[in-house]
Amino acid sequence: MAAAATMAAAARELVLRAGTSDMDEEEGPLEGGPGLQEPLQLGELDITSNEFILDEVDVHIQANLEDELVKEALKTGVDLRHYSKQVELELQQIEQKSIRDYIQESENIASLHNQITACDAVLERMEQMLGAFQSDLSSISSEIRTLQEQSGAMNIRLRNRQAVRGKLGELVDGLVVPSALVTAILEAPVTEPRFLEQLQELDAKAAAVREQEARGTAACADVRGVLDRLRVKAVTKIREFILQKIYSFRKPMTNYQIPQTALLKYRFFYQFLLGNERATAKEIRDEYVETLSKIYLSYYRSYLGRLMKVQYEEVAEKDDLMGVEDTAKKGFFSKPSLRSRNTIFTLGTRGSVISPTELEAPILVPHTAQRGEQRYPFEALFRSQHYALLDNSCREYLFICEFFVVSGPAAHDLFHAVMGRTLNMTLKHLESYLADCYDAIAVFLCIHIVLRFRNIAAKRDVPALDRYWEQVLALLWPRFELILEMNVQSVRSTDPQRLGGLDTRPHYITRRYAEFSSALVSINQTIPNERTMQLLGQLQGEVENFVLRVAAEFSSRKEQLIFLINNYDMMLGVLMERAADDSKEVESFQQLLNARTQEFIEELLSPPFGGLVAFVKEAEALIERGQAERLRGEEARVTQLIRGFGSSWKSSVESLSQDVMRSFTNFRNGTSIIQLIQLYHRFHRVLSQPQLRALPARAELINIHHLMVELKKHKPNF
């Protein structure tokens, strides 16, 4: 077929070449008018037809005239008739040459025709073959569709079978009891790792069987008996093991925390019992609660009893109050009073018990303290006891939550079942002790110990002791308030006339208050409490009233002021050592001290310089009211004051200095109240007024700088 097509194309090319060569040979310059250099291209102009339609002649003429060839011919002056004849002649010649060429190529044309015919036959056979092939393809496509449908159906069946196989495999794996499981449960000790592994496998199979039984799987009946026997055997071995561990807690001199910690490695044992044998799980839990409850109660009762033996033998009693007189006598059989000891009202080093290092320090060992003949205040014993309680309670709570798989209210209930008797015993002991406790500082320190231990328990995420802390605070706060109220009442009821001889030095009751108040304020600054500040405010008010009552017993105002200044200054100094400078107590006593100091200065300067003081006050009042002109009539008085001061000021200053040193125990305070220089400076300002500026006696004034130099001689170097 390809050969035939090639031959046909060759024949057509040969014909075209022949026609083209003839035309090239005959083609030449047309004869015509002069100036015609190239042949005219008439295109499709038809000039051979003899048929004309007269109606359309004008149209054709106009159309021919518009033709480009015609326009060119007319322009060059060609004779169209001659040109048409020439063209007709050329066409005839070409036609004759073409006929001769066709005659010469007749054999090739005949051969080409035969080839074309053969090609047609070949193409016809190929058409038939392609038709058959098309029909075969259509049948193959239908077969492919059939195979695809069959393949999809087979895939669906395969997936279904695989799914069924997976489900059946899981079911069979969950139901089949391997020999390794049976051997481990029956023969292996419970402490071996393989027993724990197979126990977990047994628990999983038991759960799977229960689930399948609920779905109605009949195959579960085949393995139910085997699993039940294995479960019973496992429960028996686990029960014996855990009870043995619990019974080991009871042995004397045994550290129960070691076997208790070892039980955590086998916490799955109790989970297995909880899921498969609840009666046995309850039995173990009850036995644990009973055993540990007795152990904790016994340990803490013994520890508490031995701990109280290392307390100070002498403790505060109901007569050891702030307002009790030192001269008060007791009965013949009474114990000596603690009024001479500073530990009742003085904090000293006792406050270190609530420092971070001491708060979580190791607990006290009573027999070691007894061997070393060491004694401790109650707050140190309280700290040791409750730190041991806190530490063990946190461990116990976390163990209960982890081993017995409880949380929330259930964990609280189980914890209190274990520790409840111990906590109640501790509360009863504290209540009994507080009934005869009159050491307010010890009780207040215990309150702050509890507040800090409560924060530690919260950080450890152990809320089980919250109720216990509230109960302890409910015992401590009322007792603390009662002791403070007793001290307030003792100060309120103190009769100054029964205190013996009067003395301008600081009173021992005010010293007690200063030490006591500074101790409570310094402790309260760490965790402020408004109720404590209110009680201290009441005590402060009673002490201030007491100081005024004692001061009233002095006959002279000067002695009264000396007593007040000495007591206020002493209390202020003690408070500033421990309390903050901006505390209410410090501010209050600072104001009282300043007021009494100013009054004492005026009282002290009145005998030698009374006239000078009176004149300065009167003159300053007149200047302030704008009546300075009235000072002109005071020239004689001013002159007398200037000359009098100049003649006696040195001896007066010497006498005042000695008097101040005898009157005040605090030399810093005594020297600070000599403010004569300020008075004389005020006198100078008054004399600088225009009304007194021209006074001749001003030349006799003592130079202020000279006065300051002389006063410094009387200032002791401390």
Salt bridges, closest charged atoms under 4 A:
GLU13 OE2 - ARG17 NH2 2.51
GLU26 OE2 - LYS97 NZ 1.78
GLU56 OE1 - HIS60 NE2 3.46
ASP79 OD1 - ARG81 NE 3.98
GLU192 OE1 - ARG194 NE 2.99
GLU201 OE2 - LYS205 NZ 3.58
GLU211 OE2 - ARG215 NH2 2.80
GLU213 OE1 - ARG224 NH2 3.03
ASP228 OD1 - ARG224 NH1 3.02
GLU277 OE1 - ARG231 NH1 2.97
GLU283 OE2 - ARG239 NH2 2.66
ASP286 OD2 - LYS282 NZ 2.82
GLU287 OE2 - ARG250 NH2 2.19
GLU290 OE2 - LYS294 NZ 3.25
GLU317 OE1 - LYS330 NZ 3.82
GLU317 OE2 - LYS335 NZ 3.34
ASP326 OD1 - ARG512 NH2 2.83
GLU379 OE2 - ARG350 NE 2.71
ASP391 OD1 - ARG460 NH1 3.42
GLU402 OE2 - ARG267 NH1 3.37
ASP439 OD2 - ARG350 NH2 2.83
GLU470 OE2 - ARG454 NH1 2.75
GLU481 OE2 - ARG531 NE 3.24
GLU485 OE2 - ARG531 NH2 3.97
ASP503 OD2 - ARG505 NH2 2.51
GLU542 OE2 - ARG492 NE 3.07
ASP569 OD1 - ARG668 NH2 3.76
GLU599 OE2 - ARG557 NH2 2.68
GLU599 OE1 - ARG596 NE 3.24
GLU602 OE1 - LYS617 NZ 3.41
GLU618 OE1 - ARG637 NH1 2.90
GLU620 OE1 - ARG682 NH2 3.01
GLU629 OE1 - ARG632 NE 2.76
GLU634 OE1 - ARG637 NH1 3.62
GLU654 OE1 - HIS714 ND1 3.25
ASP659 OD2 - LYS558 NZ 1.96
ASP659 OD1 - ARG662 NH2 3.87
GLU700 OE1 - ARG643 NE 3.27
GLU710 OE2 - LYS713 NZ 3.14
